[in-house]
Amino acid sequence: ISSLNFFWLKQAVDALAEKATGTEARAVKGRRRLLVWKFIGRYALIGAAAYGILKYTARNITALLAGLFLFVAAILAEIGFELITGSLRKQHGT
């Protein structure tokens, strides 16, 4: 669910950025509508999954939140890794 949430959010943000910068290709209204439904639907999907996890399993809210933020944590770790390795390469001149 975390990856689907991230993917749908990325699609919505990309479409918004295209619209804001004026680089939007002649998009069909159906595509925009689909993006809006995906943007809203991801909250419904997260809510349904959270309800199911908390209602029918012995897992707690900490495990649920950890799973939802998994992709965000991975992206932040990758950003940190790239910043550190880039800084080290710059210092050593490679």
Steps between C-alpha positions, in 0.01 A plus 500: 500500500791731576645464151160545332439807716837644403450422129155661489622804693795537262265491199283773652797721588652454153170599336473803727858603420432468126190714535682763709798529264290499186672192359182300514438306185149507368367277773166336468247595768462133585867483597461793736189350649677170550789676676257678732328172584835334562604788724179469703480122473837450661359634826208257478742215432722597792198534726361160403837333549553674834157395619561142395843484660393656828166319525593148398864455602701533817725763340508847646493849352881527505534210256233652276671839485840339444362318198337811357818705528729228368550654157547849643771372735670315213501813283641713783771241563592502131516880495731496803719232343532695174583823684770333706658309210482807278670708767773239546560478125529876478754508783715231337471651153346197332 
